[in-house]
C-alpha cells in the first residue's frame, strides 16, 4: 500500500523554498530540511520495530538517502567554499575554532553517513530482519545529534559572524555559484 505524504508517519513535508538570491536564507532552509530528514530517520527506526521493511519504510529510506546523498554534500560545499574561508580570513581565534570544529563535523558526518546509508540501503531493498531494527537506533541517534550540534554552531556563531562580512555583490555572487553547482538558473 502506497502512503501519502500527509497521512504517513514516515512522510515529510516540504518547507517554503528559499531562493539563491538570499544564500544565507537558503542555508537556513537547508538546515530545516536536514532536521526534517533526521526526524524521518528516527521515526523510521520506530517503524521498523513495528512493521519491518514495508513499503512505507522503503520509501522513507529512499527519501533520506536521496536527501543526504545530494543536498547534504552540496550544502556542506556551500559552507566550505563561501562561509568558512571568509570567517577564517578575519583572524578571530574564537571564530576560527568554531570553523575548525565545523570542518571536522563535516568529515565525521561523511563517515557516519556511510554507515547510516548502508542500513538504509538494506531497508530500501527490503532486506531488514526485525532483529536489526533496535541495533541501528544508537548509530542513527548519534548521526542526528552530530547534525543538531553542528546546526546550532552554524546558526548561533558562524552565520551571524559571516553575514555582515558579505556586501550585496558578494552575496549575489555566492548565490549564483550555489545555483550553478546545482544546475539551476542563477538568481537575477
VMD Tcl script that builds the backbone (N, CA, C; Angstrom):
set m [mol new atoms 564]
animate dup $m
set s [atomselect $m all]
$s set {name element resname resid chain x y z} {
  {N N UNK 1 A 0.838 -1.178 0.000}
  {CA C UNK 1 A 0.000 0.000 0.000}
  {C C UNK 1 A 0.883 1.241 0.000}
  {N N UNK 2 A 0.623 2.160 -0.900}
  {CA C UNK 2 A 1.415 3.371 -1.026}
  {C C UNK 2 A 0.909 4.412 -0.033}
  {N N UNK 3 A 1.814 5.052 0.650}
  {CA C UNK 3 A 1.405 6.050 1.626}
  {C C UNK 3 A 1.344 7.416 0.974}
  {N N UNK 4 A 0.561 8.289 1.574}
  {CA C UNK 4 A 0.530 9.667 1.101}
  {C C UNK 4 A 1.445 10.490 1.973}
  {N N UNK 5 A 1.901 11.584 1.438}
  {CA C UNK 5 A 2.836 12.425 2.167}
  {C C UNK 5 A 2.200 13.014 3.419}
  {N N UNK 6 A 0.904 13.239 3.425}
  {CA C UNK 6 A 0.295 13.892 4.576}
  {C C UNK 6 A -0.164 12.927 5.653}
  {N N UNK 7 A -0.445 11.671 5.302}
  {CA C UNK 7 A -1.028 10.787 6.306}
  {C C UNK 7 A -0.042 9.802 6.906}
  {N N UNK 8 A 1.069 9.595 6.315}
  {CA C UNK 8 A 2.013 8.600 6.792}
  {C C UNK 8 A 2.883 9.147 7.918}
  {N N UNK 9 A 3.104 8.353 8.953}
  {CA C UNK 9 A 4.032 8.799 9.990}
  {C C UNK 9 A 5.462 8.847 9.467}
  {N N UNK 10 A 5.691 8.269 8.308}
  {CA C UNK 10 A 7.031 8.282 7.737}
  {C C UNK 10 A 7.130 9.237 6.560}
  {N N UNK 11 A 6.328 10.262 6.559}
  {CA C UNK 11 A 6.402 11.241 5.484}
  {C C UNK 11 A 7.091 12.491 5.989}
  {N N UNK 12 A 7.405 13.351 5.065}
  {CA C UNK 12 A 7.958 14.638 5.435}
  {C C UNK 12 A 7.267 15.696 4.595}
  {N N UNK 13 A 7.264 16.902 5.096}
  {CA C UNK 13 A 6.611 17.996 4.394}
  {C C UNK 13 A 7.692 18.949 3.914}
  {N N UNK 14 A 7.491 19.497 2.746}
  {CA C UNK 14 A 8.468 20.438 2.227}
  {C C UNK 14 A 8.251 21.805 2.862}
  {N N UNK 15 A 9.330 22.568 2.943}
  {CA C UNK 15 A 9.241 23.905 3.504}
  {C C UNK 15 A 9.199 24.913 2.376}
  {N N UNK 16 A 8.821 26.127 2.699}
  {CA C UNK 16 A 8.867 27.153 1.671}
  {C C UNK 16 A 10.287 27.245 1.138}
  {N N UNK 17 A 10.392 27.359 -0.147}
  {CA C UNK 17 A 11.708 27.385 -0.772}
  {C C UNK 17 A 12.342 28.759 -0.636}
  {N N UNK 18 A 13.561 28.771 -0.162}
  {CA C UNK 18 A 14.350 29.993 -0.161}
  {C C UNK 18 A 15.053 30.043 -1.508}
  {N N UNK 19 A 15.321 31.240 -1.968}
  {CA C UNK 19 A 15.961 31.373 -3.268}
  {C C UNK 19 A 17.454 31.600 -3.147}
  {N N UNK 20 A 18.142 31.343 -4.248}
  {CA C UNK 20 A 19.584 31.553 -4.268}
  {C C UNK 20 A 19.940 33.033 -4.241}
  {N N UNK 21 A 18.949 33.913 -4.405}
  {CA C UNK 21 A 19.218 35.346 -4.292}
  {C C UNK 21 A 19.454 35.744 -2.836}
  {N N UNK 22 A 19.106 34.843 -1.915}
  {CA C UNK 22 A 19.364 35.054 -0.489}
  {C C UNK 22 A 20.092 33.819 0.046}
  {N N UNK 23 A 21.405 33.734 -0.196}
  {CA C UNK 23 A 22.122 32.483 0.110}
  {C C UNK 23 A 22.080 32.060 1.579}
  {N N UNK 24 A 22.096 32.995 2.502}
  {CA C UNK 24 A 22.045 32.580 3.904}
  {C C UNK 24 A 20.664 32.033 4.255}
  {N N UNK 25 A 19.623 32.594 3.661}
  {CA C UNK 25 A 18.286 32.041 3.868}
  {C C UNK 25 A 18.213 30.640 3.278}
  {N N UNK 26 A 18.899 30.434 2.157}
  {CA C UNK 26 A 18.945 29.108 1.537}
  {C C UNK 26 A 19.659 28.123 2.469}
  {N N UNK 27 A 20.750 28.545 3.082}
  {CA C UNK 27 A 21.465 27.674 4.022}
  {C C UNK 27 A 20.586 27.333 5.224}
  {N N UNK 28 A 19.853 28.317 5.733}
  {CA C UNK 28 A 18.951 28.069 6.866}
  {C C UNK 28 A 17.814 27.133 6.473}
  {N N UNK 29 A 17.277 27.314 5.277}
  {CA C UNK 29 A 16.212 26.425 4.802}
  {C C UNK 29 A 16.730 25.002 4.666}
  {N N UNK 30 A 17.966 24.864 4.258}
  {CA C UNK 30 A 18.567 23.534 4.174}
  {C C UNK 30 A 18.640 22.906 5.560}
  {N N UNK 31 A 18.975 23.694 6.567}
  {CA C UNK 31 A 19.010 23.167 7.932}
  {C C UNK 31 A 17.635 22.656 8.356}
  {N N UNK 32 A 16.588 23.371 7.970}
  {CA C UNK 32 A 15.238 22.909 8.302}
  {C C UNK 32 A 14.959 21.557 7.639}
  {N N UNK 33 A 15.377 21.420 6.387}
  {CA C UNK 33 A 15.166 20.144 5.686}
  {C C UNK 33 A 16.010 19.042 6.309}
  {N N UNK 34 A 17.233 19.354 6.713}
  {CA C UNK 34 A 18.078 18.368 7.399}
  {C C UNK 34 A 17.362 17.875 8.649}
  {N N UNK 35 A 16.823 18.803 9.434}
  {CA C UNK 35 A 16.151 18.418 10.667}
  {C C UNK 35 A 14.930 17.542 10.392}
  {N N UNK 36 A 14.195 17.851 9.343}
  {CA C UNK 36 A 13.041 17.014 8.989}
  {C C UNK 36 A 13.489 15.632 8.530}
  {N N UNK 37 A 14.564 15.568 7.765}
  {CA C UNK 37 A 15.053 14.265 7.298}
  {C C UNK 37 A 15.582 13.438 8.464}
  {N N UNK 38 A 16.230 14.084 9.413}
  {CA C UNK 38 A 16.717 13.364 10.584}
  {C C UNK 38 A 15.547 12.869 11.442}
  {N N UNK 39 A 14.507 13.679 11.560}
  {CA C UNK 39 A 13.313 13.234 12.296}
  {C C UNK 39 A 12.679 12.044 11.584}
  {N N UNK 40 A 12.641 12.083 10.262}
  {CA C UNK 40 A 12.121 10.955 9.493}
  {C C UNK 40 A 12.972 9.714 9.733}
  {N N UNK 41 A 14.278 9.877 9.750}
  {CA C UNK 41 A 15.183 8.759 10.008}
  {C C UNK 41 A 14.878 8.124 11.363}
  {N N UNK 42 A 14.693 8.938 12.389}
  {CA C UNK 42 A 14.426 8.401 13.727}
  {C C UNK 42 A 13.034 7.776 13.829}
  {N N UNK 43 A 12.060 8.339 13.120}
  {CA C UNK 43 A 10.736 7.700 13.077}
  {C C UNK 43 A 10.820 6.362 12.353}
  {N N UNK 44 A 11.679 6.301 11.354}
  {CA C UNK 44 A 11.854 5.051 10.612}
  {C C UNK 44 A 12.337 3.938 11.541}
  {N N UNK 45 A 13.234 4.247 12.453}
  {CA C UNK 45 A 13.718 3.223 13.387}
  {C C UNK 45 A 12.552 2.641 14.186}
  {N N UNK 46 A 11.665 3.496 14.664}
  {CA C UNK 46 A 10.493 3.024 15.406}
  {C C UNK 46 A 9.573 2.203 14.505}
  {N N UNK 47 A 9.390 2.666 13.285}
  {CA C UNK 47 A 8.523 1.988 12.329}
  {C C UNK 47 A 9.048 0.581 12.024}
  {N N UNK 48 A 10.340 0.450 11.903}
  {CA C UNK 48 A 10.936 -0.859 11.590}
  {C C UNK 48 A 10.620 -1.888 12.663}
  {N N UNK 49 A 10.652 -1.456 13.913}
  {CA C UNK 49 A 10.355 -2.374 15.009}
  {C C UNK 49 A 8.919 -2.885 14.900}
  {N N UNK 50 A 8.002 -1.989 14.551}
  {CA C UNK 50 A 6.582 -2.360 14.497}
  {C C UNK 50 A 6.178 -3.035 13.187}
  {N N UNK 51 A 6.825 -2.640 12.071}
  {CA C UNK 51 A 6.322 -3.072 10.762}
  {C C UNK 51 A 7.372 -3.700 9.851}
  {N N UNK 52 A 8.633 -3.670 10.257}
  {CA C UNK 52 A 9.675 -4.197 9.372}
  {C C UNK 52 A 9.862 -3.296 8.158}
  {N N UNK 53 A 10.518 -3.828 7.147}
  {CA C UNK 53 A 10.839 -3.046 5.947}
  {C C UNK 53 A 9.684 -3.092 4.953}
  {N N UNK 54 A 8.549 -2.544 5.375}
  {CA C UNK 54 A 7.384 -2.494 4.480}
  {C C UNK 54 A 7.577 -1.365 3.460}
  {N N UNK 55 A 6.581 -1.136 2.635}
  {CA C UNK 55 A 6.712 -0.119 1.577}
  {C C UNK 55 A 6.932 1.267 2.159}
  {N N UNK 56 A 6.267 1.604 3.248}
  {CA C UNK 56 A 6.486 2.912 3.880}
  {C C UNK 56 A 7.935 3.053 4.343}
  {N N UNK 57 A 8.470 2.019 4.930}
  {CA C UNK 57 A 9.860 2.057 5.390}
  {C C UNK 57 A 10.813 2.191 4.209}
  {N N UNK 58 A 10.546 1.442 3.155}
  {CA C UNK 58 A 11.418 1.521 1.973}
  {C C UNK 58 A 11.375 2.916 1.353}
  {N N UNK 59 A 10.187 3.515 1.300}
  {CA C UNK 59 A 10.077 4.874 0.742}
  {C C UNK 59 A 10.790 5.885 1.635}
  {N N UNK 60 A 10.638 5.767 2.933}
  {CA C UNK 60 A 11.327 6.671 3.857}
  {C C UNK 60 A 12.840 6.528 3.705}
  {N N UNK 61 A 13.322 5.304 3.589}
  {CA C UNK 61 A 14.761 5.080 3.385}
  {C C UNK 61 A 15.222 5.759 2.100}
  {N N UNK 62 A 14.445 5.626 1.025}
  {CA C UNK 62 A 14.800 6.283 -0.250}
  {C C UNK 62 A 14.843 7.797 -0.087}
  {N N UNK 63 A 13.849 8.347 0.610}
  {CA C UNK 63 A 13.793 9.803 0.797}
  {C C UNK 63 A 15.015 10.309 1.560}
  {N N UNK 64 A 15.356 9.621 2.646}
  {CA C UNK 64 A 16.505 10.049 3.454}
  {C C UNK 64 A 17.796 9.898 2.658}
  {N N UNK 65 A 17.945 8.786 1.957}
  {CA C UNK 65 A 19.171 8.596 1.157}
  {C C UNK 65 A 19.282 9.664 0.079}
  {N N UNK 66 A 18.206 9.927 -0.613}
  {CA C UNK 66 A 18.239 10.931 -1.681}
  {C C UNK 66 A 18.681 12.277 -1.117}
  {N N UNK 67 A 18.114 12.651 0.021}
  {CA C UNK 67 A 18.457 13.951 0.596}
  {C C UNK 67 A 19.941 14.025 0.990}
  {N N UNK 68 A 20.382 13.049 1.774}
  {CA C UNK 68 A 21.754 13.134 2.286}
  {C C UNK 68 A 22.807 12.741 1.243}
  {N N UNK 69 A 22.400 12.102 0.169}
  {CA C UNK 69 A 23.339 11.831 -0.927}
  {C C UNK 69 A 23.534 13.057 -1.805}
  {N N UNK 70 A 22.509 13.882 -1.937}
  {CA C UNK 70 A 22.567 15.001 -2.875}
  {C C UNK 70 A 22.652 16.350 -2.169}
  {N N UNK 71 A 21.625 16.704 -1.449}
  {CA C UNK 71 A 21.557 18.038 -0.854}
  {C C UNK 71 A 22.567 18.226 0.280}
  {N N UNK 72 A 22.769 17.197 1.080}
  {CA C UNK 72 A 23.710 17.317 2.198}
  {C C UNK 72 A 25.113 17.709 1.750}
  {N N UNK 73 A 25.711 16.967 0.820}
  {CA C UNK 73 A 27.052 17.340 0.361}
  {C C UNK 73 A 27.096 18.716 -0.308}
  {N N UNK 74 A 26.064 19.075 -1.052}
  {CA C UNK 74 A 26.041 20.397 -1.697}
  {C C UNK 74 A 26.013 21.499 -0.638}
  {N N UNK 75 A 25.244 21.283 0.410}
  {CA C UNK 75 A 25.168 22.259 1.499}
  {C C UNK 75 A 26.529 22.411 2.185}
  {N N UNK 76 A 27.164 21.304 2.473}
  {CA C UNK 76 A 28.485 21.374 3.107}
  {C C UNK 76 A 29.471 22.097 2.204}
  {N N UNK 77 A 29.400 21.832 0.910}
  {CA C UNK 77 A 30.301 22.509 -0.024}
  {C C UNK 77 A 30.031 24.010 -0.051}
  {N N UNK 78 A 28.766 24.406 0.035}
  {CA C UNK 78 A 28.444 25.840 0.098}
  {C C UNK 78 A 29.184 26.484 1.258}
  {N N UNK 79 A 29.121 25.847 2.408}
  {CA C UNK 79 A 29.772 26.406 3.594}
  {C C UNK 79 A 31.289 26.399 3.454}
  {N N UNK 80 A 31.832 25.300 2.943}
  {CA C UNK 80 A 33.285 25.186 2.780}
  {C C UNK 80 A 33.827 26.209 1.780}
  {N N UNK 81 A 33.054 26.542 0.777}
  {CA C UNK 81 A 33.505 27.494 -0.245}
  {C C UNK 81 A 33.261 28.951 0.144}
  {N N UNK 82 A 32.119 29.226 0.784}
  {CA C UNK 82 A 31.694 30.610 0.943}
  {C C UNK 82 A 31.693 31.145 2.365}
  {N N UNK 83 A 31.439 30.318 3.332}
  {CA C UNK 83 A 31.314 30.806 4.701}
  {C C UNK 83 A 32.623 30.624 5.472}
  {N N UNK 84 A 33.144 29.425 5.474}
  {CA C UNK 84 A 34.318 29.138 6.299}
  {C C UNK 84 A 35.564 29.947 5.895}
  {N N UNK 85 A 35.924 30.035 4.624}
  {CA C UNK 85 A 37.114 30.832 4.273}
  {C C UNK 85 A 36.977 32.298 4.682}
  {N N UNK 86 A 35.792 32.836 4.518}
  {CA C UNK 86 A 35.532 34.217 4.893}
  {C C UNK 86 A 35.777 34.424 6.386}
  {N N UNK 87 A 35.295 33.490 7.180}
  {CA C UNK 87 A 35.465 33.593 8.632}
  {C C UNK 87 A 36.918 33.394 9.044}
  {N N UNK 88 A 37.584 32.445 8.427}
  {CA C UNK 88 A 38.995 32.206 8.767}
  {C C UNK 88 A 39.872 33.401 8.401}
  {N N UNK 89 A 39.521 34.104 7.349}
  {CA C UNK 89 A 40.308 35.261 6.910}
  {C C UNK 89 A 40.232 36.421 7.896}
  {N N UNK 90 A 39.252 36.414 8.768}
  {CA C UNK 90 A 39.095 37.503 9.732}
  {C C UNK 90 A 40.131 37.455 10.852}
  {N N UNK 91 A 40.706 36.280 11.089}
  {CA C UNK 91 A 41.744 36.168 12.102}
  {C C UNK 91 A 41.246 36.125 13.539}
  {N N UNK 92 A 39.961 35.955 13.745}
  {CA C UNK 92 A 39.406 35.861 15.091}
  {C C UNK 92 A 39.589 34.425 15.579}
  {N N UNK 93 A 40.365 34.254 16.646}
  {CA C UNK 93 A 40.698 32.911 17.129}
  {C C UNK 93 A 39.459 32.133 17.568}
  {N N UNK 94 A 38.503 32.793 18.203}
  {CA C UNK 94 A 37.292 32.110 18.656}
  {C C UNK 94 A 36.452 31.615 17.487}
  {N N UNK 95 A 36.300 32.454 16.491}
  {CA C UNK 95 A 35.528 32.056 15.310}
  {C C UNK 95 A 36.293 30.995 14.527}
  {N N UNK 96 A 37.609 31.119 14.463}
  {CA C UNK 96 A 38.410 30.104 13.764}
  {C C UNK 96 A 38.229 28.737 14.428}
  {N N UNK 97 A 38.182 28.715 15.752}
  {CA C UNK 97 A 37.975 27.445 16.461}
  {C C UNK 97 A 36.605 26.848 16.102}
  {N N UNK 98 A 35.593 27.696 15.987}
  {CA C UNK 98 A 34.263 27.225 15.591}
  {C C UNK 98 A 34.321 26.648 14.180}
  {N N UNK 99 A 34.972 27.358 13.269}
  {CA C UNK 99 A 35.074 26.900 11.877}
  {C C UNK 99 A 35.793 25.559 11.808}
  {N N UNK 100 A 36.890 25.437 12.530}
  {CA C UNK 100 A 37.632 24.166 12.509}
  {C C UNK 100 A 36.782 23.025 13.062}
  {N N UNK 101 A 36.011 23.304 14.074}
  {CA C UNK 101 A 35.099 22.284 14.620}
  {C C UNK 101 A 34.059 21.902 13.573}
  {N N UNK 102 A 33.510 22.900 12.864}
  {CA C UNK 102 A 32.501 22.629 11.826}
  {C C UNK 102 A 33.094 21.822 10.676}
  {N N UNK 103 A 34.332 22.099 10.326}
  {CA C UNK 103 A 35.005 21.320 9.280}
  {C C UNK 103 A 35.192 19.868 9.722}
  {N N UNK 104 A 35.577 19.677 10.970}
  {CA C UNK 104 A 35.705 18.309 11.499}
  {C C UNK 104 A 34.341 17.611 11.516}
  {N N UNK 105 A 33.312 18.370 11.853}
  {CA C UNK 105 A 31.955 17.817 11.825}
  {C C UNK 105 A 31.610 17.317 10.423}
  {N N UNK 106 A 31.928 18.108 9.405}
  {CA C UNK 106 A 31.632 17.689 8.028}
  {C C UNK 106 A 32.317 16.367 7.706}
  {N N UNK 107 A 33.548 16.230 8.132}
  {CA C UNK 107 A 34.273 14.969 7.907}
  {C C UNK 107 A 33.607 13.820 8.662}
  {N N UNK 108 A 33.251 14.045 9.915}
  {CA C UNK 108 A 32.608 12.996 10.722}
  {C C UNK 108 A 31.236 12.640 10.152}
  {N N UNK 109 A 30.505 13.642 9.669}
  {CA C UNK 109 A 29.191 13.377 9.072}
  {C C UNK 109 A 29.324 12.499 7.837}
  {N N UNK 110 A 30.343 12.753 7.042}
  {CA C UNK 110 A 30.571 11.952 5.839}
  {C C UNK 110 A 30.821 10.500 6.211}
  {N N UNK 111 A 31.633 10.265 7.222}
  {CA C UNK 111 A 31.932 8.903 7.666}
  {C C UNK 111 A 30.692 8.248 8.265}
  {N N UNK 112 A 30.010 8.961 9.158}
  {CA C UNK 112 A 28.827 8.394 9.787}
  {C C UNK 112 A 27.722 8.127 8.762}
  {N N UNK 113 A 27.604 8.995 7.764}
  {CA C UNK 113 A 26.572 8.809 6.746}
  {C C UNK 113 A 26.763 7.488 6.017}
  {N N UNK 114 A 27.990 7.082 5.777}
  {CA C UNK 114 A 28.212 5.827 5.056}
  {C C UNK 114 A 27.614 4.642 5.812}
  {N N UNK 115 A 27.744 4.623 7.132}
  {CA C UNK 115 A 27.166 3.536 7.932}
  {C C UNK 115 A 25.640 3.622 7.948}
  {N N UNK 116 A 25.108 4.830 8.122}
  {CA C UNK 116 A 23.651 5.007 8.134}
  {C C UNK 116 A 23.089 4.653 6.761}
  {N N UNK 117 A 23.773 5.082 5.716}
  {CA C UNK 117 A 23.310 4.817 4.353}
  {C C UNK 117 A 23.278 3.313 4.066}
  {N N UNK 118 A 24.273 2.600 4.557}
  {CA C UNK 118 A 24.290 1.144 4.363}
  {C C UNK 118 A 23.055 0.509 5.001}
  {N N UNK 119 A 22.676 0.981 6.184}
  {CA C UNK 119 A 21.448 0.497 6.832}
  {C C UNK 119 A 20.240 0.790 5.952}
  {N N UNK 120 A 20.169 2.016 5.461}
  {CA C UNK 120 A 19.018 2.434 4.657}
  {C C UNK 120 A 18.930 1.676 3.340}
  {N N UNK 121 A 20.073 1.364 2.750}
  {CA C UNK 121 A 20.074 0.603 1.502}
  {C C UNK 121 A 19.493 -0.794 1.732}
  {N N UNK 122 A 19.791 -1.380 2.874}
  {CA C UNK 122 A 19.207 -2.680 3.211}
  {C C UNK 122 A 17.693 -2.574 3.368}
  {N N UNK 123 A 17.252 -1.513 4.012}
  {CA C UNK 123 A 15.816 -1.302 4.202}
  {C C UNK 123 A 15.148 -1.093 2.853}
  {N N UNK 124 A 15.734 -0.255 2.035}
  {CA C UNK 124 A 15.162 0.019 0.714}
  {C C UNK 124 A 15.017 -1.269 -0.096}
  {N N UNK 125 A 15.977 -2.156 0.038}
  {CA C UNK 125 A 15.943 -3.426 -0.689}
  {C C UNK 125 A 14.993 -4.439 -0.040}
  {N N UNK 126 A 14.435 -4.091 1.115}
  {CA C UNK 126 A 13.513 -4.998 1.784}
  {C C UNK 126 A 14.223 -6.101 2.562}
  {N N UNK 127 A 15.526 -5.982 2.706}
  {CA C UNK 127 A 16.305 -6.984 3.450}
  {C C UNK 127 A 16.583 -6.431 4.843}
  {N N UNK 128 A 15.609 -6.511 5.687}
  {CA C UNK 128 A 15.788 -5.953 7.019}
  {C C UNK 128 A 15.122 -6.823 8.060}
  {N N UNK 129 A 15.876 -7.749 8.641}
  {CA C UNK 129 A 15.294 -8.568 9.706}
  {C C UNK 129 A 14.900 -7.691 10.895}
  {N N UNK 130 A 13.763 -7.947 11.449}
  {CA C UNK 130 A 13.246 -7.180 12.572}
  {C C UNK 130 A 14.263 -7.076 13.712}
  {N N UNK 131 A 15.038 -8.103 13.899}
  {CA C UNK 131 A 16.020 -8.107 14.995}
  {C C UNK 131 A 17.065 -7.007 14.845}
  {N N UNK 132 A 17.294 -6.521 13.642}
  {CA C UNK 132 A 18.308 -5.491 13.434}
  {C C UNK 132 A 17.819 -4.097 13.780}
  {N N UNK 133 A 16.522 -3.871 13.819}
  {CA C UNK 133 A 15.963 -2.528 13.962}
  {C C UNK 133 A 16.486 -1.803 15.203}
  {N N UNK 134 A 16.475 -2.440 16.339}
  {CA C UNK 134 A 16.915 -1.785 17.567}
  {C C UNK 134 A 18.405 -1.474 17.535}
  {N N UNK 135 A 19.172 -2.240 16.806}
  {CA C UNK 135 A 20.615 -2.029 16.738}
  {C C UNK 135 A 21.037 -0.786 15.997}
  {N N UNK 136 A 20.197 -0.297 15.078}
  {CA C UNK 136 A 20.579 0.885 14.308}
  {C C UNK 136 A 20.302 2.177 15.055}
  {N N UNK 137 A 19.388 2.137 16.001}
  {CA C UNK 137 A 18.967 3.358 16.663}
  {C C UNK 137 A 20.127 4.164 17.259}
  {N N UNK 138 A 21.051 3.562 18.009}
  {CA C UNK 138 A 22.145 4.367 18.549}
  {C C UNK 138 A 22.989 5.041 17.450}
  {N N UNK 139 A 23.226 4.343 16.355}
  {CA C UNK 139 A 24.013 4.913 15.255}
  {C C UNK 139 A 23.256 6.082 14.622}
  {N N UNK 140 A 21.969 5.883 14.408}
  {CA C UNK 140 A 21.164 6.937 13.791}
  {C C UNK 140 A 21.004 8.130 14.743}
  {N N UNK 141 A 20.869 7.858 16.034}
  {CA C UNK 141 A 20.762 8.936 17.014}
  {C C UNK 141 A 22.066 9.735 17.089}
  {N N UNK 142 A 23.200 9.047 17.005}
  {CA C UNK 142 A 24.495 9.741 17.025}
  {C C UNK 142 A 24.641 10.651 15.811}
  {N N UNK 143 A 24.208 10.169 14.657}
  {CA C UNK 143 A 24.257 10.969 13.436}
  {C C UNK 143 A 23.370 12.211 13.586}
  {N N UNK 144 A 22.164 12.026 14.090}
  {CA C UNK 144 A 21.243 13.145 14.293}
  {C C UNK 144 A 21.794 14.132 15.323}
  {N N UNK 145 A 22.407 13.638 16.373}
  {CA C UNK 145 A 22.965 14.511 17.409}
  {C C UNK 145 A 24.143 15.317 16.879}
  {N N UNK 146 A 24.988 14.696 16.065}
  {CA C UNK 146 A 26.106 15.419 15.466}
  {C C UNK 146 A 25.573 16.577 14.627}
  {N N UNK 147 A 24.567 16.299 13.819}
  {CA C UNK 147 A 23.979 17.352 12.988}
  {C C UNK 147 A 23.347 18.446 13.846}
  {N N UNK 148 A 22.660 18.074 14.920}
  {CA C UNK 148 A 21.996 19.072 15.767}
  {C C UNK 148 A 23.004 20.052 16.348}
  {N N UNK 149 A 24.097 19.545 16.887}
  {CA C UNK 149 A 25.128 20.423 17.436}
  {C C UNK 149 A 25.798 21.261 16.362}
  {N N UNK 150 A 25.962 20.671 15.205}
  {CA C UNK 150 A 26.575 21.364 14.076}
  {C C UNK 150 A 25.696 22.542 13.627}
  {N N UNK 151 A 24.429 22.280 13.462}
  {CA C UNK 151 A 23.493 23.327 13.039}
  {C C UNK 151 A 23.443 24.447 14.076}
  {N N UNK 152 A 23.435 24.067 15.331}
  {CA C UNK 152 A 23.414 25.068 16.400}
  {C C UNK 152 A 24.628 25.987 16.315}
  {N N UNK 153 A 25.803 25.432 16.080}
  {CA C UNK 153 A 27.025 26.246 15.978}
  {C C UNK 153 A 27.005 27.126 14.729}
  {N N UNK 154 A 26.494 26.594 13.639}
  {CA C UNK 154 A 26.451 27.405 12.424}
  {C C UNK 154 A 25.469 28.564 12.570}
  {N N UNK 155 A 24.273 28.257 13.055}
  {CA C UNK 155 A 23.254 29.296 13.159}
  {C C UNK 155 A 23.533 30.265 14.303}
  {N N UNK 156 A 24.183 29.786 15.353}
  {CA C UNK 156 A 24.455 30.630 16.506}
  {C C UNK 156 A 25.740 31.432 16.413}
  {N N UNK 157 A 26.723 30.905 15.704}
  {CA C UNK 157 A 28.030 31.582 15.663}
  {C C UNK 157 A 28.503 31.892 14.246}
  {N N UNK 158 A 28.570 30.877 13.391}
  {CA C UNK 158 A 29.209 31.059 12.079}
  {C C UNK 158 A 28.411 31.987 11.158}
  {N N UNK 159 A 27.145 31.712 10.962}
  {CA C UNK 159 A 26.363 32.525 10.025}
  {C C UNK 159 A 26.246 33.985 10.496}
  {N N UNK 160 A 25.943 34.216 11.786}
  {CA C UNK 160 A 25.874 35.619 12.216}
  {C C UNK 160 A 27.206 36.354 12.055}
  {N N UNK 161 A 28.318 35.643 12.195}
  {CA C UNK 161 A 29.621 36.287 12.016}
  {C C UNK 161 A 29.922 36.535 10.541}
  {N N UNK 162 A 29.449 35.675 9.663}
  {CA C UNK 162 A 29.760 35.797 8.238}
  {C C UNK 162 A 28.860 36.785 7.508}
  {N N UNK 163 A 27.600 36.825 7.859}
  {CA C UNK 163 A 26.640 37.683 7.127}
  {C C UNK 163 A 27.109 39.118 6.943}
  {N N UNK 164 A 27.526 39.784 8.009}
  {CA C UNK 164 A 27.902 41.197 7.831}
  {C C UNK 164 A 29.185 41.391 7.014}
  {N N UNK 165 A 29.918 40.338 6.793}
  {CA C UNK 165 A 31.164 40.437 6.031}
  {C C UNK 165 A 30.945 40.412 4.526}
  {N N UNK 166 A 29.735 40.079 4.102}
  {CA C UNK 166 A 29.452 39.949 2.672}
  {C C UNK 166 A 28.567 41.094 2.180}
  {N N UNK 167 A 29.132 41.996 1.389}
  {CA C UNK 167 A 28.289 43.039 0.785}
  {C C UNK 167 A 27.375 42.425 -0.281}
  {N N UNK 168 A 26.396 43.187 -0.703}
  {CA C UNK 168 A 25.391 42.691 -1.653}
  {C C UNK 168 A 26.006 42.031 -2.893}
  {N N UNK 169 A 27.023 42.611 -3.538}
  {CA C UNK 169 A 27.581 41.942 -4.730}
  {C C UNK 169 A 28.196 40.573 -4.413}
  {N N UNK 170 A 28.820 40.448 -3.262}
  {CA C UNK 170 A 29.411 39.163 -2.868}
  {C C UNK 170 A 28.316 38.141 -2.563}
  {N N UNK 171 A 27.231 38.588 -1.934}
  {CA C UNK 171 A 26.103 37.685 -1.678}
  {C C UNK 171 A 25.494 37.214 -2.990}
  {N N UNK 172 A 25.363 38.123 -3.940}
  {CA C UNK 172 A 24.819 37.766 -5.247}
  {C C UNK 172 A 25.705 36.734 -5.933}
  {N N UNK 173 A 27.005 36.952 -5.866}
  {CA C UNK 173 A 27.967 36.016 -6.462}
  {C C UNK 173 A 27.900 34.656 -5.780}
  {N N UNK 174 A 27.775 34.660 -4.464}
  {CA C UNK 174 A 27.647 33.418 -3.699}
  {C C UNK 174 A 26.407 32.649 -4.149}
  {N N UNK 175 A 25.283 33.338 -4.234}
  {CA C UNK 175 A 24.045 32.700 -4.662}
  {C C UNK 175 A 24.129 32.166 -6.078}
  {N N UNK 176 A 24.773 32.909 -6.961}
  {CA C UNK 176 A 24.925 32.459 -8.348}
  {C C UNK 176 A 25.772 31.193 -8.422}
  {N N UNK 177 A 26.845 31.147 -7.664}
  {CA C UNK 177 A 27.712 29.965 -7.674}
  {C C UNK 177 A 26.985 28.762 -7.101}
  {N N UNK 178 A 26.232 28.971 -6.031}
  {CA C UNK 178 A 25.475 27.875 -5.420}
  {C C UNK 178 A 24.465 27.315 -6.425}
  {N N UNK 179 A 23.771 28.192 -7.126}
  {CA C UNK 179 A 22.788 27.759 -8.118}
  {C C UNK 179 A 23.476 27.034 -9.278}
  {N N UNK 180 A 24.573 27.584 -9.742}
  {CA C UNK 180 A 25.288 26.983 -10.876}
  {C C UNK 180 A 25.741 25.559 -10.560}
  {N N UNK 181 A 26.286 25.332 -9.364}
  {CA C UNK 181 A 26.725 23.984 -8.994}
  {C C UNK 181 A 25.573 22.991 -8.949}
  {N N UNK 182 A 24.371 23.481 -8.710}
  {CA C UNK 182 A 23.196 22.609 -8.641}
  {C C UNK 182 A 22.473 22.500 -9.994}
  {N N UNK 183 A 22.985 23.249 -10.987}
  {CA C UNK 183 A 22.397 23.200 -12.309}
  {C C UNK 183 A 21.044 23.866 -12.409}
  {N N UNK 184 A 20.814 24.879 -11.582}
  {CA C UNK 184 A 19.553 25.621 -11.649}
  {C C UNK 184 A 19.835 27.047 -12.123}
  {N N UNK 185 A 18.835 27.728 -12.678}
  {CA C UNK 185 A 19.054 29.093 -13.141}
  {C C UNK 185 A 19.522 29.983 -11.995}
  {N N UNK 186 A 20.517 30.803 -12.246}
  {CA C UNK 186 A 21.029 31.674 -11.184}
  {C C UNK 186 A 20.038 32.797 -10.861}
  {N N UNK 187 A 20.150 33.338 -9.658}
  {CA C UNK 187 A 19.282 34.463 -9.300}
  {C C UNK 187 A 19.635 35.683 -10.148}
  {N N UNK 188 A 18.683 36.566 -10.263}
  {CA C UNK 188 A 18.926 37.789 -11.063}
  {C C UNK 188 A 19.368 38.920 -10.202}
}
mol reanalyze $m
mol bondsrecalc $m
mol representation Tube
mol addrep $m
